[in-house]
Amino acid sequence: MSFQPILPGTGLVGWKLLSRTMETQQAALNRSAEISRDTAYFAANIAKVDTAEQLVGDRRLLRVALGAYGLQEDIDNRYFIQKILADGTLAPDALANKMADDRYTQFAEAFGFDQPLGPHTAGADFAKTVVEKFNRASFEASVGAQDDNLRIALYADRALPELAADTGTTENGRWYTVMGVPALRKIFETALNLPDSFSQLELDRQLAVFREKSQARFGVSEVADFADPELRERLVEQFLLQGQLQESAALSGMSVALTLLRNIPQ
């Protein structure tokens, strides 16, 4: 991607400045030649797509479809993506339902190729919704090329209100979605200062710990609470602060190791 966002800093400084300029920078990305060409093509052609095979067979359409759900790295995994889409999510043994990463479930559910009344691709607002998600995800990816923690912060700021608004998901289900989406898992694990080994615990135990630690640090125990902008900002700030602390500790450890190596007699 040729577009490069302006990031005058990292961590909290970078986040504050990015937040102030994001609307302008997002608009600039949307107008860029590559993005505008792809989104215009998607809007003009997606309603003609009736099957997963047709979508996977059109690389330009697929690029926008995958990008909207943060799955752009799967662009060459055509058989796999076709299977994800064709299976959908209605059947318990559908491939998307077996994936640990819940983005595949969201992707398959959004296109609805397994729906009895036909896919969602011809819906009145379908193209608009996917294009908006693609534009935002493309901006997040461009930020991530320079600073991955800022990408994660942007993603969580977008995804958490969407997850909270999903009335078809239980409170437990929302936490399981957090566990199943890498960026959401990382922002909570880092903000709550959970160890690397935490993900090896049983899911029910992870759920209990997430709730307990969230209540202790933020005064709330449910994912839906983070639809509140102030709480979400506190989560992002804590994530970025902990990330900076971890990076500083790692750099300090490397410095000590290098000093010891230099002092070893030759």
C-alpha positions as CSV (number, residue, x, y, z in Angstrom):
1,M,0.0,0.0,0.0
2,S,1.4,3.4,-1.0
3,F,-0.4,5.4,1.7
4,Q,1.7,6.1,4.8
5,P,0.0,7.6,7.8
6,I,1.8,10.4,9.8
7,L,2.8,9.0,13.2
8,P,4.8,11.6,15.1
9,G,5.4,9.3,18.0
10,T,4.8,5.9,19.6
11,G,2.9,4.7,22.7
12,L,0.6,7.2,24.4
13,V,2.1,10.2,22.6
14,G,1.6,8.6,19.3
15,W,-2.0,7.6,20.2
16,K,-3.0,11.1,21.3
17,L,-1.7,12.7,18.2
18,L,-3.1,10.0,15.9
19,S,-6.5,10.3,17.6
20,R,-6.6,14.1,16.8
21,T,-5.7,13.6,13.1
22,M,-7.3,10.2,12.3
23,E,-10.4,11.6,10.6
24,T,-8.3,13.6,8.2
25,Q,-5.8,10.8,7.6
26,Q,-8.6,8.3,7.1
27,A,-10.2,10.5,4.5
28,A,-6.8,10.9,2.7
29,L,-6.4,7.1,2.5
30,N,-10.0,6.7,1.2
31,R,-9.2,9.1,-1.6
32,S,-5.9,7.3,-2.6
33,A,-6.0,5.8,-6.0
34,E,-5.5,2.1,-5.0
35,I,-8.2,2.2,-2.3
36,S,-10.7,4.2,-4.2
37,R,-10.4,1.9,-7.3
38,D,-10.9,-1.2,-5.2
39,T,-13.8,0.0,-3.2
40,A,-15.6,1.4,-6.3
41,Y,-15.2,-1.9,-8.1
42,F,-16.5,-3.8,-5.0
43,A,-19.5,-1.5,-4.7
44,A,-20.4,-1.9,-8.4
45,N,-20.0,-5.7,-8.5
46,I,-20.6,-7.4,-5.2
47,A,-24.4,-7.7,-5.7
48,K,-23.8,-9.9,-8.7
49,V,-22.0,-12.5,-6.6
50,D,-24.2,-15.5,-5.6
51,T,-21.7,-18.1,-4.5
52,A,-18.4,-18.4,-2.6
53,E,-16.8,-19.7,-5.7
54,Q,-17.6,-16.5,-7.6
55,L,-16.2,-14.3,-4.9
56,V,-13.0,-16.2,-4.5
57,G,-12.6,-16.2,-8.3
58,D,-12.5,-12.4,-8.5
59,R,-9.3,-11.3,-6.8
60,R,-10.3,-7.6,-6.7
61,L,-13.6,-8.4,-4.9
62,L,-11.8,-10.8,-2.6
63,R,-9.2,-8.3,-1.6
64,V,-11.8,-5.9,-0.3
65,A,-13.9,-8.7,1.3
66,L,-10.9,-10.2,3.2
67,G,-9.4,-6.8,4.1
68,A,-12.6,-5.7,5.7
69,Y,-12.2,-8.5,8.3
70,G,-8.4,-8.2,8.7
71,L,-7.9,-11.4,6.8
72,Q,-5.9,-9.9,3.8
73,E,-3.0,-12.3,4.4
74,D,-5.3,-15.2,3.2
75,I,-5.7,-13.7,-0.3
76,D,-3.8,-16.6,-1.9
77,N,-5.5,-19.3,0.2
78,R,-8.4,-19.6,-2.2
79,Y,-9.6,-23.1,-1.4
80,F,-9.5,-22.4,2.3
81,I,-11.4,-19.2,2.0
82,Q,-13.9,-20.7,-0.4
83,K,-14.6,-23.5,2.1
84,I,-15.0,-20.9,5.0
85,L,-17.5,-19.0,2.9
86,A,-19.4,-21.9,1.4
87,D,-19.8,-23.6,4.8
88,G,-21.0,-20.5,6.4
89,T,-21.8,-20.6,10.1
90,L,-25.2,-22.3,10.5
91,A,-23.9,-25.9,10.7
92,P,-22.1,-26.8,13.9
93,D,-19.3,-28.5,11.9
94,A,-18.8,-25.6,9.5
95,L,-15.1,-24.8,9.1
96,A,-15.4,-21.2,10.4
97,N,-16.9,-22.6,13.7
98,K,-13.9,-24.8,14.2
99,M,-11.4,-21.9,13.9
100,A,-9.9,-20.4,17.0
101,D,-9.8,-17.0,15.3
102,D,-13.3,-15.6,15.4
103,R,-12.7,-13.3,12.5
104,Y,-13.4,-16.2,10.2
105,T,-16.8,-16.7,11.8
106,Q,-17.6,-13.0,11.4
107,F,-16.5,-13.1,7.8
108,A,-18.5,-16.1,6.8
109,E,-21.6,-14.8,8.8
110,A,-21.4,-11.4,7.1
111,F,-21.5,-12.8,3.5
112,G,-24.1,-15.5,4.4
113,F,-23.5,-17.9,1.5
114,D,-25.2,-20.7,3.6
115,Q,-28.4,-18.8,4.2
116,P,-31.6,-20.4,3.0
117,L,-32.8,-17.2,1.4
118,G,-29.5,-16.5,-0.3
119,P,-26.4,-14.6,0.5
120,H,-26.3,-11.0,1.9
121,T,-24.3,-9.7,-1.0
122,A,-27.3,-8.0,-2.7
123,G,-28.5,-6.3,0.5
124,A,-29.2,-2.6,0.3
125,D,-26.4,-1.6,2.7
126,F,-24.1,-4.6,2.3
127,A,-21.5,-3.0,0.0
128,K,-21.5,0.2,2.0
129,T,-20.9,-1.6,5.2
130,V,-18.1,-3.8,3.8
131,V,-16.4,-0.8,2.1
132,E,-16.4,1.2,5.4
133,K,-14.9,-1.7,7.3
134,F,-12.3,-2.2,4.6
135,N,-11.3,1.5,4.6
136,R,-10.9,1.5,8.4
137,A,-9.1,-1.9,8.4
138,S,-6.8,-0.6,5.6
139,F,-5.9,2.5,7.7
140,E,-5.2,0.2,10.7
141,A,-3.0,-2.0,8.6
142,S,-1.0,1.1,7.3
143,V,-0.5,2.2,10.9
144,G,0.5,-1.3,11.9
145,A,3.3,-1.2,9.3
146,Q,4.9,1.4,11.5
147,D,3.7,0.6,15.0
148,D,1.7,-2.6,15.7
149,N,0.6,-1.5,19.2
150,L,-1.1,1.5,17.7
151,R,-2.8,-0.8,15.1
152,I,-4.1,-3.0,17.9
153,A,-5.4,0.1,19.8
154,L,-7.2,1.3,16.7
155,Y,-8.7,-2.1,16.0
156,A,-10.0,-2.5,19.6
157,D,-11.4,1.1,19.5
158,R,-13.5,0.0,16.5
159,A,-14.3,-3.6,17.4
160,L,-15.4,-3.4,21.0
161,P,-18.4,-1.2,20.4
162,E,-19.4,-3.5,17.5
163,L,-19.1,-6.5,19.8
164,A,-21.1,-4.8,22.6
165,A,-23.9,-4.0,20.1
166,D,-24.2,-7.6,19.0
167,T,-27.4,-8.6,20.8
168,G,-27.2,-12.1,19.6
169,T,-24.1,-12.7,21.7
170,T,-24.1,-13.5,25.4
171,E,-21.8,-11.8,27.9
172,N,-19.7,-15.0,28.1
173,G,-19.8,-15.2,24.3
174,R,-18.3,-11.7,24.1
175,W,-15.4,-12.7,26.3
176,Y,-14.9,-15.8,24.2
177,T,-14.8,-13.6,21.1
178,V,-12.1,-11.5,22.8
179,M,-10.1,-14.7,23.4
180,G,-10.6,-15.7,19.8
181,V,-9.5,-12.5,18.1
182,P,-5.7,-12.0,18.4
183,A,-5.8,-8.2,18.6
184,L,-8.5,-8.1,21.2
185,R,-6.8,-10.8,23.3
186,K,-3.6,-9.0,23.2
187,I,-5.0,-5.6,24.3
188,F,-6.7,-7.2,27.3
189,E,-3.9,-9.5,28.3
190,T,-1.4,-6.6,28.1
191,A,-3.6,-4.0,29.8
192,L,-4.3,-6.5,32.6
193,N,-0.7,-7.5,32.8
194,L,-1.4,-11.2,32.3
195,P,1.6,-13.6,31.8
196,D,2.4,-15.2,28.5
197,S,1.3,-18.6,29.9
198,F,-2.2,-17.3,30.5
199,S,-3.6,-18.5,27.2
200,Q,-2.6,-22.1,28.2
201,L,-5.3,-22.2,30.9
202,E,-8.7,-23.8,30.4
203,L,-11.1,-21.4,28.7
204,D,-13.5,-21.3,31.7
205,R,-10.6,-20.3,33.9
206,Q,-9.4,-17.6,31.5
207,L,-13.0,-16.2,31.4
208,A,-13.0,-16.0,35.2
209,V,-9.6,-14.3,35.3
210,F,-10.5,-11.8,32.6
211,R,-13.6,-10.8,34.5
212,E,-11.8,-10.6,37.9
213,K,-8.8,-8.6,36.6
214,S,-11.0,-6.3,34.5
215,Q,-13.2,-5.5,37.6
216,A,-10.1,-4.8,39.7
217,R,-8.5,-2.5,37.1
218,F,-11.4,-0.8,35.3
219,G,-14.3,-1.3,37.7
220,V,-16.3,-3.4,35.2
221,S,-16.4,-7.1,34.4
222,E,-18.1,-7.4,31.0
223,V,-16.9,-6.7,27.5
224,A,-20.0,-4.7,26.7
225,D,-19.0,-2.1,29.3
226,F,-16.1,-1.1,27.0
227,A,-18.6,0.4,24.5
228,D,-18.3,3.4,26.8
229,P,-15.7,5.7,25.1
230,E,-14.0,6.7,28.4
231,L,-13.6,3.1,29.5
232,R,-12.2,2.2,26.1
233,E,-9.8,5.0,26.3
234,R,-8.6,3.9,29.7
235,L,-8.1,0.3,28.3
236,V,-6.1,1.6,25.3
237,E,-3.9,3.9,27.5
238,Q,-3.2,1.0,29.9
239,F,-2.4,-1.3,27.0
240,L,0.1,1.2,25.5
241,L,1.7,2.0,28.9
242,Q,2.2,-1.7,29.7
243,G,3.5,-2.2,26.2
244,Q,6.1,0.5,26.7
245,L,7.1,-0.9,30.0
246,Q,7.6,-4.3,28.5
247,E,9.6,-2.9,25.7
248,S,11.8,-0.9,28.1
249,A,12.3,-4.0,30.3
250,A,13.3,-6.1,27.2
251,L,15.7,-3.4,26.0
252,S,17.2,-3.1,29.5
253,G,17.7,-6.9,29.6
254,M,19.4,-6.8,26.2
255,S,21.7,-4.0,27.4
256,V,22.8,-6.0,30.4
257,A,23.4,-9.0,28.3
258,L,25.5,-7.1,25.9
259,T,27.5,-5.5,28.7
260,L,28.2,-9.0,30.2
261,L,29.2,-10.3,26.8
262,R,31.7,-7.4,26.3
263,N,33.3,-8.1,29.7
264,I,33.9,-11.8,29.0
265,P,37.7,-12.3,28.7
266,Q,38.8,-13.2,25.2
